[in-house]
Amino acid sequence: MTQAIAPKKKLNLAEEAWQLFLLALAVLAVHTLVAKPFYIPSGSMLPGLLVGDRLIVSKFPYGYSYLSPSFNVLPEMPGRLFGSLPERGDIVVIKSPIAKDDWIKRVIGLPGDTVQMVNGQLILNGQPVPKVKVADTVMQVTPNSDCATMIDAQYRVIRPDGGAECHLPTYRETLPGGRSYLVHDLANTPQDNTEAVIVPEGHVFLMGDNRDNSEDSRFAPELGGLGLLPVENIVGRAEFTTFSLDGSTSFNPVTWVTALRNRWFISLRD
C-alpha cells in the first residue's frame, strides 16, 4: 500500500517576518539592558587594551540613561534609572559629549573629588596617587599597533631579525582603596600639568591609561576631549576581552586565524 505524501507547508512570509522582528527586538533588548560588544579603535588605553581588542561591556551596573539604547532615539534627559556611580578605577564605555559616539576611558574622579595633574603626577584630593616605575611594556608592532607618532616614535626598536617592537615606559598607579593599573608616561606634554578641578555632582572625571595619547577629561569637549562628563553619558562597564586581532586580516581565511592575538578572556576588573 502506497503511503500518501503530506503536502509541503506553504511559506508564510508574514510569519517569517514577524519571527525576524522578534529576534531583532530581543538582540536590541540585550544590547540595551544587559551587555554589548565593543571594539578598541585607538591606543588611548595602552598598555592594558590594544587596538583590535574585542570586549564585553555590561549595561546594568550603573543603571540606564537616555543614551543606553543601542540607537540614540530617546530625547536628552538628566539622571539615570536605577542609577549608581562607578568606582574609581573602573573602565567604562561612554558617549562623547558632542558626537555621542562610543569612547572608553578609566574613571579617576567622582563627584566631590579634586583632580589635578602636576608634571605627569596624578593628584587626587590633594594627595599624589602612588606611581611606581615598572618594566617597560614591550609591544610587537602589527598593522594596527605601532609607536609611530611624534611622542612615542623614540621608543620604536628594530630587532636583529628585522621585526619591530615598541618599548614603552610604564608605571603602576594605585588609587585610594587599592585599585591598581598600569599607565604609560612617554613625554612631557601640556596635559601633564592641569588646573585643579572639583568634580561636580552628577559628573565624573575620566582619563586614558596612555596619558600622553588620550583625549579625556583634561580637555574640554570643544577641544576634542570629554571635560567633566555627566553620568548619563556612561554606557556601561568594561568586563573582559573576548579576543583580539592584530589588523592583518584580509579576504584570505587563513589570516582570520593568524591575526588572532593570545588575549582571550582577560578580566578588566582586576
Secondary structure, DSSP 8 states (H G I E B T S, - for coil): ------------HHHHHHHHHHHHHHHHHHHHHTEEEEE--SSTTTTTS-TTEEEEEESSTT-B-TT-SSS--S---SS-BT-----TT-EEEEE-TTT--EEEEEEEE-TT-EEEEETTEEEETTEE--EEEEEEEEEE-BTTB---STTTGGGEEE-TTS-EEEEEEEEEEE-TTS-EEEEE--S--GGGS---EE--TTEEEEE-SBTTS--STTS-GGGTS--SEEGGGEEEEEEEEEEEB-S---SSTTHHHHTB-S--S-BS--
